[in-house]
Amino acid sequence: MNQLVLYAVDLVAVTILTFALYFPRHRRRDLVVAYLGVNVGVLAVSATLSASAVAAGLGLGLFGVLSIIRLRSSELSQHEVAYYFASLALGLLGGLGTSTGWLGIAGSGLILLVMALADHPRLFARHHSQLVVLDRAIADHEELVGHLEQLLGGRVNALSVQRLDLVNDSTWVDVRYCEARRLPIVTDDGTGAPTTLHQGTAAHGRPELAAAR
C-alpha cells in the first residue's frame, strides 16, 4: 500500500482521536498538543526507520522509551494514559504499516472505535472513584462504609484506607461507589395537573426534591 495513504489515514485518525473524542469529553488543552506532537513525531521517526534494516526492533524500542519519558514527566489519569498510547499506536501503524496493507488501516479504525466506546460518558456514568478525607478517625469497617454511603449518597463498592490518623482524628480513604438512582415522584399541585418530582440524594445523605419541568 502507498505510504502516503497511511500517512493520511494516521493524520485523520489522530485528528478524530484528539478533537472529536478526547477534547470534547475532557477539555485539557495541554494534552491536545501532546497527543498531536507525539503522534506526528512517532509517525516521522517510524517512517524513517521503516527504510532501514532495524525498523521493527528499533521502532518498538522507541515506543517504550517515549512512553517512559512522557509518563514520568507529569501525572496522568488512566483515561489520559489510554489516549496517549492510542496516539502512539496510530503513529506506529502509519509509519510501519506499509507491509501490512489494509491491516494498518483496520487497526487504526479499531483503536478509534474502542476509544469512542470505552470512554463514552454514558458508560458506567453512575460509578465514581474519589479520595475522601474525613474529619473523624473511623477504624471500624462497617461504620466507615455506612458513613461514606451517607456522605456520598450511593452504594460503596470498594474502599481502601490510605491513612488512619488517631492523633489528628482524620481518615483518608480511597473509595469506589455507585450513585443512587433518582426515582420520579408524581404529586398533585392542587390544579389537577400532575407534577413530576425527582428524588435525589444530597452530599450529606438527606433526600432532596427538585421540580422537573
N, C-alpha and C positions, 0 to 999 in steps of 0.2 A: 504494500500500500504506500501511496505517496506520503512522504514525511510531512509535507506542508499541510496535508489534510489532518494528520494527527495533531500538528501544532494548533490548527484552527479549532479542532474539537476540544483540545485542552483549554484554550483560552475561553471558549464558550462555556465549558463546564465549570471552570473556576469562577467565571462571572456569575453564573447561576448559583453556585455554592455560596458565594460571598454576598451578592447583592439581592438575591431572591430568597435565600434560605437563612443565612446567618444574621445579617444586619437587621432585617425587619423583625426578627424574633428576639434579638439580644442587644442591639443598639450599642455595641462597643466599637468605636471608630478606630482605635489603635490596632485592633486585631484585623480589621479590614486590610490595612496596609501590610500587616504581617502575612496574612494568607496570600494576598496577591504577590507580594515580593518573594516569598518562599516558593510559591508555585512556579513563577516565571524563572527564578534562579535555578531551581531543580530541573526545570524543562531545558534551559540552556545548557547546563552542565551535563545532564544525561544525554542530550542530543549530541554533544561534542564527544562524550565517551563512547557513544554507540559506534563511532567510526574507528575506534581503536580495538586492540585485542583484549583489553582488560575491562571491557564495558560492563559486563554483568556483575562481576565481583566488586569492582570499584564503585559501581552505582549503588549497590546495596550497602556498601560501607559508608558512602556519602549520606544515604538515608539515615543510618544510625547516628553518625556524627552530628548532622544537622539537628536531629531530634534531641540529642542530649544537650547541645548548646542552647537551643531555644527553650526547652523545658526547664533548664536551670536558671534562665535569665530573669524570669518573673513567675509568679504563682498563677496557674491556670486552673479553672474549674474543669470537671470531667468532660462536659459537653464541648468546651473550648479545645481541649486536647483532641477530641474526636474530629472536630472540624480541621484542626491543624494537620492531623495525619491524613485526612481526606485530601487536603490541598497538596500534601507531599505525594500521595499516591497518584493523584491526577497528573502531576508534573512528571513522574517517572513513567506512567503509561504513555504520555505524549512524547517523551524523549526516547524511550527504549522500545516502543511498541511497533516498530517497522516490521519485525519478523513475525509478530503475532497476528497481523492483519486486523480483521474485524473484532478479534477478541479484545484489543485495546479500547476500541470504541464501546463495546459491550461492557467492559469493566468500568469505564468512566460513567456510563449510564447507570450501572448498578450502584456505584458509590453515591451518586446523586439521589437515586430512589431510596436507598437505605437511610441517608441523612434526612431526607424530606419526611419520611415516615417515623423514624425513631425519635426525632427531635420535634415532632408535631406538638403544639401547645395543648391539644386535647388528649394526648396520650398520657394516662396516669396524672391528669391535671389536679386531682384532689390529694395526691401524695406529695409530701414535703419532707425536707431534712433541715434541721436547724441546730445550732449550738446555743443552748439556753443556759443563762446564768441565773440561778435562783438565790434569793436573799435569805435562804434557810439551808441549814445542813441537814439533809434527809438521807439517812443511812438505810432505812427500810425500803426494799424494792417495791412492794405493793403500794406503800404510801407515796412513793415517788411517782409511780405510774399514774395513780389517781390524781395527784396534784397537777401533773403535766397535762392530763386529759382535760381537767377542768380549766387549766390555763389556756391551752391551745384550742380547745373546742373541737376535739376529734379523738380518734382512737389511736393510741400509741402502738405501733407495730414492733419497734425495737428501740433500745436505748443503750448507751454506753456512758458510764460515769467517768468523766475526764479528770475531775478533781473534787474531792470532798474536804472542805476546809472547816474543821470544827472550831478553830480559833476565831476566824472572822465570820463564822456562821454563813457559809455560802456553798452552793453546789454547782459545778459545771457539768453539763450533761449534753451529749450528742444524741438527739432524738429524731427518729423517723416516725411520722404519724400520717394519718389519713383524715382529712376534714370530714366533719359530719355532714350528711345530706340535709339540704334545706327542704322542708316539707311545706307544700302550699296549704293554707287555711282559708276556707271560704266563709265569710261572715256577711251579715246583712247590716248595711249602714243606716237603715231606717227609711230609705226611699224606695225599697222594694228591689233595688238592683244589687246583685251580689258584688262584694268587694273581695278581691283576692289579696291575701297577705302571705308573706313568706317568713317562715320561722327560721331564724339563723342563730348562730352561737357567737357571742361576743368574745373578746380576748380573755375576759375574766370568767367565762364559763356560764354566764346567765343568758337565757334566751332573750332575743330582741325581735321585735316585729317591725317590718318595713313595708309600707304600702307599695304595690306594683301597679302601674297604670298600663 
